Amino acid sequence: MIEKQSLDTSRIDSLEKLKAERKRWEETTLRQTLAKRPERAGEFVTTSSVPVERLYTPLDLPDFDYMEELGFPGEYPYTRGIHATMYRGRLWTMRMFAGFGTAEETNQRFKYLLEEGQTGLSVAFDLPTLMGYDTDAPEALGEFGKCGVAISSLKDMELLFDGIPMGKVSTSMTINSPAAIIWAMYIAAAEKQGYPRETLRGTIQNDILKEYIAQKEYIFPPEPSMRLVTDTIEFGTREMPLWNTISISGYHIREAGATAAQELAFTLADGFEYVRWAIERGLDVDEFAPRLSFFFNAHNDFFEEIAKYRAARRIWAREMKERFGAKSERSLLLRFHTQTAGASLTAQQPENNIVRVAIQALAAVLGGTQSLHTNSMDEALALPSELAVRIALRTQQILAHESGVANTIDPLGGSYFVEAQTRRIEAEAYDYFRRIEDLGGVLPAIEAGFFQREISEAAYRYQREIDEKRRIIVGVNEYADEEPIRIPLLEMDPQGYERQVGRLEKLRRERDNEAVGTALKAVEEAARGSENLMPYLIEAVKAYATLGEITDVLRRVFGTYQEPTWI
C-alpha cells in the first residue's frame, strides 16, 4: 500500500513537471514558430469530425493504467490483440469479396483469386438474392448479377463451388434476410461434395439488425427475423462447431454515413442483442459466443480507425464478462473481418483509390484484424476487373511480406494519441449504449428511428464539409482534372441472364415437384410453430426448392416489413 501511494505521488509530481514544461514550450518554441509559420488554414478534425489536438502527451492520459487498459496480447482486456503472437504466428486471412453474374462466372473468379494467393473466399450476392427473389421473378427484373452472383437454387450453389473443395476452404457469405436459406444451400452443396457439415468452416453475415438500421435489405419484420437468426445460432452451436453463424456488421452502418464511434457503438449494441436472444433461447453464453464474429469498416482516418478496433476488443471483452457472465476466455474474444471503405472510393481519378485502400488496409492490420478485404480501384465505376482485383490483393500481400508491420504486435500501443483516441471512442460508445437502453433497447430504438437519424445527421455533416471544401477529397473537390477514364472495366457475359433463367425453368420441370411441395409445407408448419427452421430449410433446398419459393412461404407466415413513416 505504501509502495502504491509512493508510485501515485511520483506520477503526480511527474505530470506536474510535464505540465510546467508544456506551458514553457507553448510560450517559447511553439509561439516563435507560429509567428514565423502559422499553421495551415482550416479545421484539424478526424473523418468523424472530432477535433484533433496539436500535441498529445501523458497529460492526456493522467490516470492511465497499463494492465487495466492495455494488458498483454492474448489476455484480458485484449486491447493489444486476441492472440499472444498475432501476425508473428499467422497472417490475417486475405479474403477478397467477389461475385457477379452467373455462378459459373463467379466460380472462375474464385479460382483465379485462389491461384493468385487468396486464402479464403467471400461471396457477394446480387440484389434479388439478397431480397429472397429468384432471378426470373418480376421484382428482380434488371438486377441480375449486378452487385453479386445470382443464387436461386441449390443447383446454382453447386456450380458456384464446382471444383472448389468446400471442406478445405473457409467461406464467408454476405447475406442477411434470407441467410438461413442460403446457408442451407451451402451445407447441402458441401455434403454433396462429401464433406460433413461439422467440418465446414466459414461465416454467414446474418446480421438483420443492421439492415433495419442502415442497409435496408430486410424482408420480414424484426421479431421473426430475429427468430431466424437465433435458429441459425442454435443450429450452428449444436451441429457446426467450426462455423461463425453471424458476422455482426458495422461496415454497412459506416457506409451509410456513421462516424467511427457510431459504427462501433451500434455494432456492439446489435451484438449484445443477439447474445440476449440466444440466452433466452436456452443456450449457455459460452456455448455460442466463441463463434460470434464481427465485420468492421476501414475508413480514411488512419489513427481513428486503429483506435476503433482496439476499443471494440476492450468493450466486448468487458461486457461479455461482466454483463453476460461469460466464463470461457474464447467468449471474450472479439474476432473481426475488415473491408476497406467503399464509400471513400471515387469515380474521378480511380487510380487514387489504390492509395486510399493501401492506407485503410494498413490501419486494419495495425488494428489487429483477423481477415481483410481490400477494395478494387474501379469499384465506383463497375464490379472489379481482374486487373483491379489483383492489385487489391497484391496490396495485402505487400503489407504482409514487405512492410514489416506484421513483425511486432500492436506497434502503436502506448502512443499518447492512439490511446487518447481509443479512450474517446470507448466513452462515446458507452454514451450511445445508455441512450439506446433509455429507449428500451435495440428493437424499440429501431422503431423510433434513433439509429437512422443519428447516421443521417452524421452523413449530412460530412457531405456539407466536402461541399464547403472544409474537407478535401483529392480529385473531387480539389486537384481535379477532366481526363477520361483509362482503366479497363469488367464486362459480364451478355447471355448470362438467359442462361440463368433457362436453368431455373429446367430445374422446375425436372425436379420431383411432389417432394418440393412436401418440403415447403413442412417449412411452413415449422415456421408457424417454434421449432428450429434450419433442418426443414436444408431438406427443402435438397429437394431443389428455389430461394424464392422458400422465401414466399416465410413471407406468408411472417409478413413483410415496412419502415415507419417518420423517415
Buried (B, 14 or more C-beta within 10 A) or exposed (E): EEEEEEEEEEBEEEBEEBBEEBEEEEEEEBEEEEEEEEEEEEEEBBBBBBEBEEEBBBBBBEEBEEEEBBBBBBBBBBBBBBBEEBBEEEBBBBBBBBBBBBBBBBBBBBEBBBEBEBBBBBBBBBBBBBBBBBBBBEEBEEBBBBBBBBBBBBBBBBBBBBEBEBBEBBBBBBBBBBBBBBBBBBBBBBBBBEBEBEBBBBBBBBBBBBBBBBBEBBBBBBEBBBBBBBBBBBBBBBBBBEBBBBBBBBBBBBBBBBBBBBBBBBBBBBBBBBBBBBBEBEBBBBBBBBBBBBBBBBBBBBBBBBBBBBBBBBBBBBBBBEEBEBEBBEBBBBBBBBBBBBBBBBBBBBEBBBEBBBBBBBBBBBBBBBBBBBBBBBBBBBBBBBBBBBBBBBBBBEBBEEEEEBEEBBBBBEBBBBBBBBBBBBEBBBEBBEBBBEBEBBBEBBBBBBBBEBBBBBBEEBEEBEEEEEBEBBBBBEEEEEEEEEBEBBEBBEEBBEBBBEBBEEBBEEBEEEBBEBBBEBBBEBBEEEEBBBBBBBBBBBBBBBBBBBBBBBBEBBEEBEEEEEE
